[in-house]
Amino acid sequence: MNYFEELEEAIRNRLRVEIVYSGSVRIVEPHLIGVTFAGNTTLSAFQVSGSSGDGFRAFVVDRIEGLKITEEPFHGPRQGYNPNDSMMETILVRL
């Protein structure tokens, strides 16, 4: 399932999202969605909890196995956020 619209809504409303990715539940603050040079629609998000610890992570949108927008807001970009992410060929949505 493609969760692009839900992720776009979460970015615009600055809401944390619970996703299932690689079999693990993660809570993330979505910052940007773009298309990588490999052609994958990818979410750049700050992970606040999950199996690989805190920090910015890239998640291929088509590999997200489950998604729930929480009602928990976040207050803007995290330190280290790059709105012109060089991993992306095209940026579709950003904070």
Buried (B, 14 or more C-beta within 10 A) or exposed (E): EEBBEBBBBBBEEBBBBBBBBEEEBBBBBBBBBBBBEEEBBBBBBBBBEBEEEEEBBBBEBEEBEEBBBEEEEBEEBBEEBBEEBEBBEEBBBBB
